[in-house]
Amino acid sequence: MVTGKEAVLYKKLPNGRVRCTACARYCNIPEGKIGLCGIRGNVNGKLQLFVYGKIITGHVDPIEKKPVTHYMPGTKIFSIATTGCNWLCAYCQNFDISQRRKIEGIDVTPEKVVQMTKRYGCQGIAYTYNEPTIFMEFAHDIGVLARKEGLVNVFVSNGYDTPEAVDMMRDFLDCITVDFKGNGETSFVRKNIGIANADPIFQTLLEIRDKTKVHIEITDLVVPEIGDSPDAAKKLASWVYDNLGPDTPMHFLRFHPDYKLMHLPATPIKTLEKHHDIAKSIGLNYVYLGNVPGHPFEHTYCPECGKVVVERFGFDIAGWHLDGQNCCEYCGNEIAIVGKLSSAVDEDRFVPVVM
């Protein structure tokens, strides 16, 4: 059996069992068995992270692809993943990675990942494509080294985490985009994800808000017919406004048929626009539509004067109308964007990686 490396996020239980504390499933794992994620298992009474030192993919992306629009805009990010996931999403576009229950990948050390990131001219690392919390110890060791080298660390996460995992984030994480699905509605997540409810996600966001300085953005995959309730969208947007503040960026993403939901259509643009309007009416200042290249709601608008201050087309920044302090060129209002526009915006940021 592959042993990997002993995990940090777990507790020993009687009778040789262990309880994993990396995610809100809190898998209680007997000797010789593996948790639902497929990569954390009990070997001789110790929880092993089998994918420590293995990545299944590496790719150079724009940070906007995550999607992250209000943190270090225009930067190039080295995106990595392992196999496995703690969710069982019926619509997953990365199912060949996330739903793979076999330990595979190339062998890399944390130092090697940081070296590759710098070699490809990236300004940071994204832990993405599957849920990064399940390989938190590996991400942590990479991220600590990356931060020492002046690189930023970004999680693309479902947020189904634990206080213990959030505590570990404090050592290295700079930005997280937490991706709700189907507005986080209970009936949707039970049927299409395999979790009881979205409560642990909300708790994680509060933990991150209160215990870290991590920049937070919210995304929501709007799935037509089964996960596009306007009432649920209003409830979610209201929670974001009340608990994270009006300047929290919120992205409504267009669903496209994939994996087990090939029978559904792509999300109608009007449905996405309705979600956008609901969130704006509640008072959120920065609301976006994703996976709809060329739509006006890809842009950042100044909340004060209403003019476009960042123009986008897909993942590309097409216009920048902010001064050196990220204030609107037209009215001087400060825009809630962290960091300056990177010169990497002018480069080809979609680079396949050869490892």
Phi, psi and omega in degrees: 000140174294132183258335180061233180219145180299133180285165174258323186274079175193165176230142176279140180240167177298162176063026176079004178279162174227150175248117178286136179243022180283327180222172189287358173287332181048054183304130175262107195248121176287166176305131176082002182250167183237145178291171184303328182295337177089359185231000179235120186218164183267115176236112179056040176079010177235142179278124180253139170265102188291335183265009177299124181086013177227132172235141183269341181203156174212135185207145175267121183233160165284146180299333180296339181288345189294321356269136172227120183244347185242020177222120177048056184301140177084002183279155174267136184235133174274112185264128180229161178206163168245180171282166174091163176193155178266359174246159182239054189295126182288348185246008192301128179276350177246031187300331180293339175263305190289326183264006176285123180252049178220132182284107181221162179141177176267151181278125178217146172268162173306321179298320180295320179298317179295319178299316179297319180302315181288322181297324180273011174071027181271154179260358180188181182235135172249132176259108198205184180076324166229179182285116185290337182299331183288341173244039187304318183297321177292314178300320180300312183293323174295311186296322178298315177294320180298317180298322178297332180269009178081015179265151177263158181236129185233131172258133166254106198229154170275352176076007183275069194244191181228162174302325179296320179293319178298321177301322180289329177302327186300336183286338190210338191280137180251329187210144175220136169249118183261122191254101172287159177231135178058036181065009182074015182293136188302314182298325180291310186291329178293317185279323191251352181239325182089032173235159185289320181191177183267007184306317180298334179292314179298320179295321177299316180298321177294320178298315179297317179301316189272334189249351184226177173248022184289132175289132184244133167233153184243134172237158178214117176281117183265107185262120185296146175075326184239349182209049184224031183292124176299324179295320178292323177297319179296319180296316180294312180298323179295320178296317179300314180299312185289327189252334181246343175103157185293341181270003178289121178294138179230129184243125172260118188259141177281128175283143168232147186302132179199159173054250184263000181243041180292342183279348181272151176279169170294153181297127176300140180301322181298326177295315178297318180297324178294318176299317178303312183295324178298312181296320178294321181295333178286333178124004176290132187277332187232097183237132187232157168252136180244156182067027177227071184303133178093356180283142180301335181276011167280337186282159169264128180250141176292124179296340184273306185256347176083001181276156179288125179250337172226117178265136181227152168225107186063236181264003182262141174269118185259345180199144184226114185237046176239149177275189185295344178255016182060038175256149180302129179294338186270321184233352178085001180292136179286131179260136187281068176240131180267123178092164181265164177294125181282147175293344180295348181298335183271358184261167173284108188261000178260094187236116173291142186256133175253120186244000000 
